[in-house]
Amino acid sequence: MIRGNEFHSIVKNIFGDVQGFMESEQLQVNCPRCQERDGLSHPDGKFNLEINTAKRMFRCWKCDEPKFSGSLGRLVRTFGTYADYEMYKAYAGIFHDYDYKEDEKEYAPVKLPEEMILFTQMQSGNLEHFEAYSYLVTERKISRDIILKYRLGFCTTGKYAKRIIIPSYDINGEINYFVGRSYDPAEKKKKYLNPYADKDKIIFNEGLVNWDSTVYLVEGAFEMLTFPVNCIPMLGKTLSPTLFVKLKELKPEVVVLLDPDAYKNAIQLYYMLYTIYVGCEEKVKIVKLPTEEDLDELRRNQGIDDVIDSLYSARGLNTEDYFIQKLENSYDKRTRKYQYNSKFAEWKSNGTKNFIR
Ligand SMILES: [Zn+2]
C-alpha cells in the first residue's frame, strides 16, 4: 500500500512529469525553484525535488541558501491552483496530525534593491544609465509616461545589476514585490530575477487596479506595461489564491488575455472564472490573439491599434475552444501551432452538425 496516494494526482496535476507516480511514497519531480534560479522557461528535467506523500514533506536536493523544503501542503499551496490546495486540505484533513498552519510560510518582507535608481533620477550623460533607458525606450518601446506611472527603475551594480526593476505596490503604496528583467545582451539564462517572496499573497500593483472597470488578466509585468489599462500580471499562467478570492468577491468585468502558446491555460482559466461568476457569467471574456505573437510583440510589430483591436474581440468561448481544451499536448512549440486530433479535423471538415449531438 502506498501511503498518501491521495496526493499523487494533485502532484501530477501541478508538475506533470512525476517519477514514482502511484508506485512509491517517494516521488520525484522537476524543481520549480531550480528552474526559476536557472532562468529556464521549462522544467530542467533533473527531478531534484523529492516528495514523500506518507510524511507529507518535500525537499530539493539542489536548492541551498535558501533551502527549499517543508510541508507538501506548502508546495501545493505555492505552485498549484486554488483548487489543488483545497483538494489537498480535504485529503490531509483526514489525518489527525494535519494542521493547515504547517503550510504557512515565513518570508522576509520584500524591499526594493538598495542599488536601484529610479528613471526619474537618472543622470544625463551617464552611459550606464542610458543603456537601461535605451533598452526600455528603444528596444521595448515603452513610453516615458509609463516609466513614470509605474515608477520603474534599474540597477547598474549589485545582485540585480543590469536589470530593469518593475515594482509592485499594495493598496497602501507599500512595496510588496518586484520583477527584475535583464537588459544585458550577454545574459542568456536568467532573463528574470525576482525576490524570494510569497506571490500567492499579493496582487501585482493592486494599488493601481480599478475594480469598477474591466480587469485584464495577463501573464507578466511587461504585458502590464504594454497595455497599461487595468491589467493584472498574474506572474504565471494561473490565478493566485489572493486574486481568486478578490475576483470572486468583487466580480468585475474580466478578460483573460494570455500569450498564444498558453491559450489552453487561458480556456481553463476562463472556465474557472465562469464557475465563480454565478448569475453574471457574461462578465467573463477571453481574447484569442490574432497571430502567434504575444501581446508585447504584437504592439511592437503591429502597433498599439492592433492590440486595442484584439482587445475589442473579447468574447465568450466557442466550439473550437472546447476542443482545444480537450486536447493534450496541444501546442507544438516548434511549429507554433495547435495539433488538432483527427476527430477535430473531421468536425472541422463536416461542420458541427455531424459531431455535436
Ligand atoms: Zn531546487
Residues whose N, C-alpha, C, O or C-beta is under 5 A from the ligand:
A	BS01	ZN	C31 R33 C34 C60 K62 C63
